[in-house]
Structure formats: C-alpha cells, structure tokens
Amino acid sequence: MPADALSPAASPAPAPPAGDPAALLRTVLRVDSVGTAVSGGVLTAGCGLLAPLTGMPLAFALAFGVFQLGGAAALALIAGYPVLPRALVRAVIGVNLVSCAGCLVLAFSGLLPLTGAGRVLLAVGALFVGVFAELELLGLRRMVGTRRRG
C-alpha cells in the first residue's frame, strides 16, 4: 500500500479534531443521511414492487422516495459544513419530528389503503426517524454545551 494512501488527505471524510463538540452530531447526521438515502432509493427504485405489498399508492411511494433522496442530500451537505449551523440542525430535528408524526398518522389513520406490512413499514420508519431526531437533539445540546433539563 502506498504511504500516501494513509495520509489524512486520502480520507474521504476527515475525522473531526479530538474533543470536537460537534463530533456526535456530525456522525448522527451522516448516518441519518445514509439511512435516508437507502430508504429513498428502495422506495424510488422498488415502488412498483413495494406498492402491492404495502398498499402504498404507486405515486405516493415514488414521491416519498424522491423526497427522502432530497433529504438525504441535504443531511449530507449539512453534516459536511466545517461549523454546523444551529438553525439548520434545528430544522433537521423539526423535519424529523414532523416526519415521525406523519408516518404514524399515515400508518394508523386509514388515509392510505395500507396492508399490514405497509402499516409496519411506516411505524418502523417513524421509530427510526424519532430516534434520529432525539440523537440529533442530544448532539446539538452537546455541541452548544447545554444540558437537558427535565
């Protein structure tokens, strides 16, 4: 292996400096981005196969997948900022909370003709999005040096 392959410049995503208060938040945003991209890719590419299994209308599954791909790109962009903008992080947390609530409403309201598998898919998605919102909030608080009061 060439010596320069081990240099920091060869790394695709440089590690934050030791003690970086944004390290947790940056990591959570990146993982959220990857998970959202995978979910969006599966929905977009597989909407024709997933629609009959989940009961999601084809147009809804496709639009939801494209929305997730856009969200994944935004998350990756935000995570890549040298200094994470608090307002954008708060927006991410807000969008995740709204997405969590929306998935639960769609899963159990009867607004969509979902099968049992479709309800489970949306409920599990809501759980993941809610966990990411909480982890991002924890990371934001760590970054700004505040403690959770409760």
TORMIKE-645467 format. One record per atom (N, C-alpha, C): residue in three letters; atom name; x, y, z. Coordinates in steps of 0.02 Angstrom, whole numbers, plus 50000, padded with zeros to 5 digits. Layout:
<recs>
ALA, CA, X, Y, Z
...
</recs>
This chain:
<recs>
MET, N, 50042, 49941, 50000
MET, CA, 50000, 50000, 50000
MET, C, 50044, 50062, 50000
PRO, N, 50031, 50111, 49956
PRO, CA, 50071, 50171, 49954
PRO, C, 50065, 50210, 50019
ALA, N, 50119, 50244, 50039
ALA, CA, 50119, 50282, 50101
ALA, C, 50067, 50338, 50100
ASP, N, 50056, 50368, 50041
ASP, CA, 50008, 50423, 50039
ASP, C, 49936, 50401, 50047
ALA, N, 49921, 50336, 50040
ALA, CA, 49854, 50310, 50049
ALA, C, 49832, 50316, 50122
LEU, N, 49880, 50321, 50167
LEU, CA, 49864, 50327, 50238
LEU, C, 49864, 50399, 50261
SER, N, 49879, 50445, 50218
SER, CA, 49880, 50515, 50238
SER, C, 49809, 50541, 50248
PRO, N, 49800, 50591, 50290
PRO, CA, 49734, 50620, 50302
PRO, C, 49702, 50645, 50238
ALA, N, 49741, 50669, 50190
ALA, CA, 49713, 50695, 50128
ALA, C, 49680, 50641, 50086
ALA, N, 49699, 50577, 50097
ALA, CA, 49670, 50523, 50059
ALA, C, 49603, 50500, 50088
SER, N, 49586, 50522, 50148
SER, CA, 49524, 50502, 50180
SER, C, 49465, 50537, 50148
PRO, N, 49411, 50501, 50135
PRO, CA, 49352, 50533, 50104
PRO, C, 49318, 50581, 50152
ALA, N, 49318, 50566, 50217
ALA, CA, 49286, 50610, 50266
ALA, C, 49333, 50617, 50325
PRO, N, 49369, 50672, 50330
PRO, CA, 49417, 50678, 50384
PRO, C, 49382, 50675, 50452
ALA, N, 49416, 50644, 50498
ALA, CA, 49389, 50640, 50566
ALA, C, 49392, 50708, 50598
PRO, N, 49341, 50725, 50639
PRO, CA, 49344, 50789, 50673
PRO, C, 49401, 50790, 50723
PRO, N, 49426, 50849, 50740
PRO, CA, 49481, 50852, 50789
PRO, C, 49460, 50822, 50856
ALA, N, 49509, 50797, 50892
ALA, CA, 49494, 50769, 50958
ALA, C, 49460, 50821, 51000
GLY, N, 49408, 50800, 51034
GLY, CA, 49371, 50846, 51077
GLY, C, 49322, 50890, 51040
ASP, N, 49310, 50877, 50976
ASP, CA, 49262, 50916, 50937
ASP, C, 49193, 50908, 50966
PRO, N, 49162, 50962, 50991
PRO, CA, 49096, 50955, 51022
PRO, C, 49041, 50938, 50972
ALA, N, 49054, 50945, 50907
ALA, CA, 49005, 50929, 50856
ALA, C, 49013, 50858, 50829
ALA, N, 49060, 50819, 50855
ALA, CA, 49075, 50753, 50827
ALA, C, 49014, 50707, 50828
LEU, N, 48980, 50703, 50885
LEU, CA, 48920, 50661, 50889
LEU, C, 48867, 50683, 50840
LEU, N, 48853, 50747, 50839
LEU, CA, 48802, 50774, 50794
LEU, C, 48820, 50761, 50721
ARG, N, 48881, 50773, 50703
ARG, CA, 48904, 50762, 50633
ARG, C, 48896, 50688, 50614
THR, N, 48914, 50644, 50660
THR, CA, 48908, 50572, 50646
THR, C, 48835, 50552, 50638
VAL, N, 48792, 50576, 50682
VAL, CA, 48720, 50559, 50678
VAL, C, 48690, 50586, 50614
LEU, N, 48709, 50647, 50594
LEU, CA, 48683, 50674, 50531
LEU, C, 48706, 50632, 50471
ARG, N, 48768, 50609, 50473
ARG, CA, 48793, 50567, 50417
ARG, C, 48757, 50500, 50415
VAL, N, 48747, 50469, 50472
VAL, CA, 48712, 50405, 50474
VAL, C, 48639, 50414, 50453
ASP, N, 48608, 50468, 50476
ASP, CA, 48539, 50484, 50455
ASP, C, 48537, 50493, 50379
SER, N, 48587, 50526, 50351
SER, CA, 48589, 50537, 50279
SER, C, 48593, 50471, 50241
VAL, N, 48636, 50426, 50264
VAL, CA, 48644, 50361, 50230
VAL, C, 48580, 50321, 50236
GLY, N, 48551, 50318, 50295
GLY, CA, 48489, 50280, 50304
GLY, C, 48432, 50308, 50263
THR, N, 48428, 50373, 50261
THR, CA, 48375, 50406, 50222
THR, C, 48386, 50393, 50147
ALA, N, 48448, 50394, 50125
ALA, CA, 48463, 50381, 50054
ALA, C, 48445, 50309, 50036
VAL, N, 48461, 50262, 50079
VAL, CA, 48444, 50192, 50066
VAL, C, 48369, 50183, 50062
SER, N, 48334, 50211, 50111
SER, CA, 48261, 50206, 50112
SER, C, 48230, 50238, 50050
GLY, N, 48254, 50298, 50034
GLY, CA, 48228, 50333, 49975
GLY, C, 48244, 50295, 49910
GLY, N, 48303, 50267, 49906
GLY, CA, 48321, 50228, 49847
GLY, C, 48279, 50166, 49839
VAL, N, 48266, 50132, 49894
VAL, CA, 48224, 50072, 49891
VAL, C, 48153, 50091, 49870
LEU, N, 48126, 50144, 49900
LEU, CA, 48058, 50165, 49882
LEU, C, 48054, 50188, 49810
THR, N, 48104, 50225, 49788
THR, CA, 48103, 50251, 49719
THR, C, 48112, 50196, 49668
ALA, N, 48163, 50156, 49678
ALA, CA, 48178, 50103, 49629
ALA, C, 48129, 50045, 49633
GLY, N, 48103, 50032, 49692
GLY, CA, 48060, 49974, 49702
GLY, C, 47987, 49989, 49712
CYS, N, 47966, 50051, 49696
CYS, CA, 47897, 50069, 49711
CYS, C, 47847, 50024, 49675
GLY, N, 47864, 50000, 49617
GLY, CA, 47819, 49955, 49580
GLY, C, 47810, 49889, 49616
LEU, N, 47862, 49864, 49647
LEU, CA, 47858, 49801, 49685
LEU, C, 47830, 49812, 49755
LEU, N, 47847, 49869, 49785
LEU, CA, 47825, 49881, 49854
LEU, C, 47752, 49901, 49859
ALA, N, 47726, 49936, 49808
ALA, CA, 47657, 49960, 49812
ALA, C, 47607, 49905, 49827
PRO, N, 47608, 49848, 49791
PRO, CA, 47559, 49796, 49807
PRO, C, 47570, 49764, 49876
LEU, N, 47634, 49760, 49897
LEU, CA, 47649, 49729, 49962
LEU, C, 47629, 49773, 50020
THR, N, 47636, 49839, 50012
THR, CA, 47624, 49886, 50067
THR, C, 47556, 49919, 50063
GLY, N, 47526, 49919, 50004
GLY, CA, 47463, 49955, 49995
GLY, C, 47474, 50029, 49980
MET, N, 47536, 50051, 49979
MET, CA, 47550, 50121, 49963
MET, C, 47534, 50132, 49889
PRO, N, 47497, 50185, 49874
PRO, CA, 47487, 50201, 49804
PRO, C, 47555, 50213, 49771
LEU, N, 47561, 50192, 49709
LEU, CA, 47625, 50197, 49673
LEU, C, 47652, 50268, 49672
ALA, N, 47609, 50316, 49657
ALA, CA, 47631, 50386, 49653
ALA, C, 47656, 50410, 49722
PHE, N, 47623, 50389, 49775
PHE, CA, 47643, 50409, 49842
PHE, C, 47711, 50380, 49859
ALA, N, 47721, 50315, 49845
ALA, CA, 47785, 50282, 49860
ALA, C, 47842, 50315, 49822
LEU, N, 47830, 50330, 49758
LEU, CA, 47881, 50363, 49717
LEU, C, 47897, 50432, 49744
ALA, N, 47845, 50472, 49758
ALA, CA, 47856, 50540, 49783
ALA, C, 47891, 50539, 49851
PHE, N, 47872, 50493, 49894
PHE, CA, 47902, 50487, 49960
PHE, C, 47976, 50468, 49954
GLY, N, 47991, 50423, 49907
GLY, CA, 48060, 50403, 49895
GLY, C, 48103, 50460, 49869
VAL, N, 48076, 50499, 49822
VAL, CA, 48113, 50556, 49795
VAL, C, 48123, 50609, 49850
PHE, N, 48073, 50620, 49891
PHE, CA, 48079, 50667, 49947
PHE, C, 48135, 50644, 49994
GLN, N, 48139, 50580, 50007
GLN, CA, 48191, 50554, 50051
GLN, C, 48260, 50562, 50020
LEU, N, 48266, 50552, 49956
LEU, CA, 48331, 50561, 49923
LEU, C, 48354, 50634, 49928
GLY, N, 48308, 50680, 49920
GLY, CA, 48325, 50751, 49928
GLY, C, 48345, 50766, 50000
GLY, N, 48308, 50737, 50047
GLY, CA, 48325, 50746, 50118
GLY, C, 48393, 50718, 50135
ALA, N, 48409, 50660, 50107
ALA, CA, 48475, 50630, 50119
ALA, C, 48531, 50675, 50093
ALA, N, 48521, 50704, 50035
ALA, CA, 48571, 50750, 50008
ALA, C, 48579, 50811, 50054
ALA, N, 48524, 50838, 50078
ALA, CA, 48527, 50896, 50123
ALA, C, 48563, 50877, 50188
LEU, N, 48548, 50819, 50215
LEU, CA, 48582, 50797, 50277
LEU, C, 48658, 50791, 50266
ALA, N, 48677, 50761, 50211
ALA, CA, 48749, 50754, 50196
ALA, C, 48782, 50822, 50188
LEU, N, 48748, 50868, 50156
LEU, CA, 48775, 50935, 50147
LEU, C, 48785, 50969, 50215
ILE, N, 48734, 50966, 50257
ILE, CA, 48738, 50997, 50323
ILE, C, 48794, 50965, 50364
ALA, N, 48798, 50899, 50363
ALA, CA, 48850, 50864, 50402
ALA, C, 48920, 50883, 50380
GLY, N, 48927, 50905, 50317
GLY, CA, 48993, 50921, 50291
GLY, C, 49016, 50992, 50305
TYR, N, 48974, 51035, 50332
TYR, CA, 48995, 51102, 50349
TYR, C, 49050, 51100, 50402
PRO, N, 49102, 51141, 50394
PRO, CA, 49154, 51142, 50446
PRO, C, 49127, 51160, 50515
VAL, N, 49079, 51207, 50516
VAL, CA, 49044, 51225, 50578
VAL, C, 48971, 51212, 50564
LEU, N, 48941, 51169, 50604
LEU, CA, 48871, 51151, 50592
LEU, C, 48825, 51209, 50611
PRO, N, 48785, 51234, 50564
PRO, CA, 48740, 51289, 50579
PRO, C, 48682, 51266, 50624
ARG, N, 48675, 51297, 50682
ARG, CA, 48624, 51277, 50729
ARG, C, 48554, 51281, 50699
ALA, N, 48540, 51332, 50660
ALA, CA, 48474, 51340, 50632
ALA, C, 48457, 51281, 50585
LEU, N, 48506, 51260, 50545
LEU, CA, 48494, 51203, 50500
LEU, C, 48485, 51139, 50540
VAL, N, 48523, 51131, 50593
VAL, CA, 48516, 51070, 50634
VAL, C, 48447, 51070, 50667
ARG, N, 48425, 51127, 50691
ARG, CA, 48357, 51131, 50720
ARG, C, 48304, 51115, 50668
ALA, N, 48315, 51138, 50606
ALA, CA, 48268, 51122, 50552
ALA, C, 48267, 51047, 50539
VAL, N, 48325, 51015, 50540
VAL, CA, 48328, 50942, 50530
VAL, C, 48289, 50907, 50584
ILE, N, 48298, 50927, 50646
ILE, CA, 48262, 50897, 50702
ILE, C, 48187, 50907, 50694
GLY, N, 48167, 50967, 50675
GLY, CA, 48096, 50981, 50664
GLY, C, 48066, 50939, 50608
VAL, N, 48102, 50935, 50552
VAL, CA, 48078, 50894, 50496
VAL, C, 48073, 50821, 50516
ASN, N, 48122, 50797, 50554
ASN, CA, 48119, 50727, 50577
ASN, C, 48059, 50716, 50623
LEU, N, 48045, 50763, 50667
LEU, CA, 47987, 50755, 50712
LEU, C, 47921, 50756, 50673
VAL, N, 47917, 50801, 50625
VAL, CA, 47856, 50804, 50583
VAL, C, 47850, 50740, 50542
SER, N, 47906, 50716, 50516
SER, CA, 47905, 50653, 50477
SER, C, 47884, 50595, 50520
CYS, N, 47909, 50593, 50581
CYS, CA, 47890, 50540, 50628
CYS, C, 47814, 50540, 50640
ALA, N, 47788, 50599, 50656
ALA, CA, 47716, 50605, 50667
ALA, C, 47676, 50589, 50604
GLY, N, 47700, 50612, 50547
GLY, CA, 47665, 50599, 50484
GLY, C, 47662, 50525, 50467
CYS, N, 47718, 50490, 50479
CYS, CA, 47719, 50417, 50466
CYS, C, 47670, 50381, 50511
LEU, N, 47666, 50402, 50574
LEU, CA, 47619, 50370, 50620
LEU, C, 47547, 50384, 50600
VAL, N, 47533, 50446, 50581
VAL, CA, 47465, 50463, 50558
VAL, C, 47447, 50422, 50496
LEU, N, 47492, 50419, 50448
LEU, CA, 47478, 50381, 50387
LEU, C, 47473, 50306, 50401
ALA, N, 47511, 50282, 50449
ALA, CA, 47509, 50210, 50465
ALA, C, 47443, 50189, 50495
PHE, N, 47413, 50232, 50536
PHE, CA, 47356, 50210, 50576
PHE, C, 47291, 50248, 50565
SER, N, 47291, 50297, 50520
SER, CA, 47230, 50338, 50511
SER, C, 47182, 50311, 50458
GLY, N, 47206, 50268, 50415
GLY, CA, 47164, 50245, 50360
GLY, C, 47165, 50292, 50300
LEU, N, 47207, 50343, 50301
LEU, CA, 47211, 50389, 50244
LEU, C, 47239, 50355, 50182
LEU, N, 47281, 50305, 50192
LEU, CA, 47308, 50265, 50137
LEU, C, 47282, 50193, 50145
PRO, N, 47271, 50160, 50088
PRO, CA, 47247, 50091, 50092
PRO, C, 47303, 50040, 50106
LEU, N, 47335, 50049, 50164
LEU, CA, 47394, 50008, 50180
LEU, C, 47375, 49937, 50200
THR, N, 47420, 49892, 50183
THR, CA, 47415, 49824, 50208
THR, C, 47447, 49823, 50277
GLY, N, 47445, 49766, 50310
GLY, CA, 47480, 49760, 50374
GLY, C, 47554, 49775, 50367
ALA, N, 47583, 49750, 50313
ALA, CA, 47655, 49764, 50301
ALA, C, 47667, 49838, 50291
GLY, N, 47622, 49873, 50259
GLY, CA, 47629, 49945, 50249
GLY, C, 47625, 49983, 50314
ARG, N, 47579, 49962, 50357
ARG, CA, 47574, 49995, 50423
ARG, C, 47638, 49983, 50464
VAL, N, 47664, 49922, 50462
VAL, CA, 47726, 49906, 50498
VAL, C, 47784, 49947, 50470
LEU, N, 47789, 49950, 50404
LEU, CA, 47843, 49987, 50372
LEU, C, 47842, 50060, 50394
LEU, N, 47784, 50092, 50394
LEU, CA, 47780, 50162, 50414
LEU, C, 47792, 50171, 50489
ALA, N, 47767, 50124, 50530
ALA, CA, 47778, 50129, 50602
ALA, C, 47852, 50121, 50619
VAL, N, 47885, 50074, 50587
VAL, CA, 47957, 50064, 50599
VAL, C, 47995, 50125, 50573
GLY, N, 47975, 50152, 50517
GLY, CA, 48006, 50213, 50491
GLY, C, 47999, 50271, 50540
ALA, N, 47939, 50277, 50570
ALA, CA, 47928, 50329, 50620
ALA, C, 47974, 50320, 50680
LEU, N, 47983, 50259, 50700
LEU, CA, 48027, 50245, 50757
LEU, C, 48099, 50267, 50741
PHE, N, 48123, 50248, 50682
PHE, CA, 48191, 50267, 50663
PHE, C, 48199, 50343, 50659
VAL, N, 48151, 50376, 50628
VAL, CA, 48156, 50449, 50620
VAL, C, 48152, 50483, 50689
GLY, N, 48111, 50457, 50733
GLY, CA, 48107, 50485, 50801
GLY, C, 48172, 50476, 50839
VAL, N, 48203, 50418, 50832
VAL, CA, 48268, 50407, 50865
VAL, C, 48321, 50454, 50837
PHE, N, 48321, 50464, 50771
PHE, CA, 48370, 50511, 50742
PHE, C, 48357, 50582, 50768
ALA, N, 48294, 50602, 50774
ALA, CA, 48280, 50669, 50800
ALA, C, 48307, 50677, 50871
GLU, N, 48298, 50626, 50912
GLU, CA, 48322, 50629, 50980
GLU, C, 48399, 50630, 50982
LEU, N, 48431, 50589, 50942
LEU, CA, 48504, 50588, 50940
LEU, C, 48532, 50654, 50914
GLU, N, 48499, 50683, 50865
GLU, CA, 48521, 50748, 50838
GLU, C, 48512, 50802, 50890
LEU, N, 48458, 50799, 50928
LEU, CA, 48448, 50847, 50982
LEU, C, 48502, 50839, 51035
LEU, N, 48518, 50778, 51053
LEU, CA, 48572, 50765, 51101
LEU, C, 48638, 50792, 51074
GLY, N, 48652, 50780, 51011
GLY, CA, 48713, 50805, 50980
GLY, C, 48716, 50880, 50978
LEU, N, 48659, 50912, 50963
LEU, CA, 48656, 50985, 50962
LEU, C, 48669, 51013, 51032
ARG, N, 48638, 50983, 51081
ARG, CA, 48649, 51007, 51150
ARG, C, 48721, 50998, 51172
ARG, N, 48750, 50943, 51152
ARG, CA, 48821, 50932, 51169
ARG, C, 48864, 50984, 51133
MET, N, 48847, 50999, 51071
MET, CA, 48886, 51046, 51032
MET, C, 48883, 51116, 51063
VAL, N, 48824, 51137, 51085
VAL, CA, 48818, 51204, 51113
VAL, C, 48832, 51206, 51188
GLY, N, 48843, 51147, 51218
GLY, CA, 48863, 51146, 51288
GLY, C, 48807, 51153, 51338
THR, N, 48745, 51137, 51317
THR, CA, 48690, 51140, 51364
THR, C, 48673, 51071, 51388
ARG, N, 48638, 51068, 51442
ARG, CA, 48616, 51004, 51469
ARG, C, 48540, 51000, 51464
ARG, N, 48517, 50939, 51455
ARG, CA, 48445, 50928, 51451
ARG, C, 48415, 50937, 51520
ARG, N, 48363, 50977, 51522
ARG, CA, 48327, 50988, 51585
ARG, C, 48262, 50949, 51581
GLY, N, 48241, 50922, 51634
GLY, CA, 48179, 50884, 51630
GLY, C, 48159, 50859, 51694
</recs>
